[in-house]
Amino acid sequence: MFTVNVRKIDSTVHTNEGSFLQTPFWCEFKSRHGWSYNRFELNILYPDNSQITEQEEKDCHHKDFFNNKENEKNVEVAVLSRNFAKGLFSIAYIPLFPQLPYKCTADSLLDTAFLEEGTSVISEEIITPETQAIEFTHLIYDIAKALKPFLPENTICIRFDPSVDFSEIEDRDLFNYGMKTIAFADRLKLKKNKVDIQPPDTTLVDLTCSEENILSKMHAKWRYNIRLASKKGVTVHRYTGSDENIGEKINKFYELTKETNTRDGNSSHAKSYYEDLIRSSAKELSEGKDVPVISLYIAEHEGDEIASIMTLFSKTESIYLYGASSNNKRNLMPNHLLQWTAIKDAKTYGSQYYDMYGMPPEGKDEHHPMHGLYMFKANFGGKIIHRTGSWDVPLKPVYIFYSTAEKLRAFWHKKVIKKLKGR
């Protein structure tokens, strides 16, 4: 359906915008921690009407799909690879890519699409993610086919985390079901992976409005907790990789991380991972490079360092990457003040939104064990979104064994271990 031409490239001007997962800074950082990566330019030719069968034309929903004046698009993409079993096989991973082929109708227009049932007040065609599921399913598969010759020979699958999001879980699930149906009907080797790499559900705090407006969207108790932390003497200090005492502060962050892991039944990276991340950002910035800013925030009270978060700021987005807290003085609400301080700094930096980066959608249920985490992030007043999650294009038969092992590992860590630790 799509014709995709691939060209390997060594550099890009998009160093500090778009998804941070696609920036050279992040990819080069990951390449020092078990991954390798390559960057490509994709020339994507949209279908020509003369090559479309009558049934395909009937199945597709967009007039512009067959009368597209701009039927060619050039995009850049970073592809990460990781070896397993001492190099016996590897997987290719493409985070937050691709986007939908066509721009969707604005939500503000959709809200007023029909004055009366069956009577549209919009003269233009309505385009939503659901109406272009056919095109998108083929787009992912066609990109994978085009990239395959450029990947290591031992690659068993190409995994995508598409940049497609929804306001409602039901809409996301319907879209994923549609993609599964299309892949089956059109005999495309495309499978929804049950283990998602990036958190598909998150909340985005809009930073384009005033601080007063951001605060007004928060739950009243969250505004109270922010004031309470300050009133009780909690202070927040921000550190970057250029600070002389950053090694000491990373040590403290890691201590808090281990304490948090013991309490919540989670796992984390090695201390060297966090230190490399924050130091490499500062080093590249000192060299005049336009890269994301990595910061470490630590909340203190009467000499005790009681909570900490690590963030990433880029021109497009700011991300709450990692967090940890002590079991002591949690009643002082240091985590609320930490997040509010980072949100204000992200706004000053110029990011468009602050991403809480992951929340359990089922945590909305007050009886769910992750209800507390859900409420903590949701009550900062951001827009909750639900992405599609990970999709795989298998390339070799051994993929089925890897996929099964991956699901068993996820079940053990997310279900069994957490159950044993009372989560």
Secondary structure, 3 states (H helix, E strand, C coil): CCEEEEEEECCCCCCCCCCHHHCHHHHHHHHCCCCEEEEEEEEEECCCHHHCCHHHHHHCCCHHHCCCCCCEEEEEEEEEEEEECCCCEEEEEEECCCCCCCCCCCHHHHCCCEEECCEECCCCCCCCCHHHHHHHHHHHHHHHHHHHHHCCCCEEEEEEECCCEECCHHHHHHHHHHHHHHHHHCCCCCEECCCCCCCCEEEEEECCCCHHHHHHHCCHHHHHHHHHHHHCCCEEEEECCCCCCHHHHHHHHHHHHHHHHHHHCCCCCCHHHHHHHHHHHHHHHHCCCCCCEEEEEEEEECCEEEEEEEEEECCCEEEEEEEEECCCCHHHCHHHHHHHHHHHHHHHHCCCEEECCCCCHHHHCCCCCCHHHHHHHHCCCCEEEEECCCEEEECCCCHHHHHHHHHHHHHHHHHHHHHHCCC
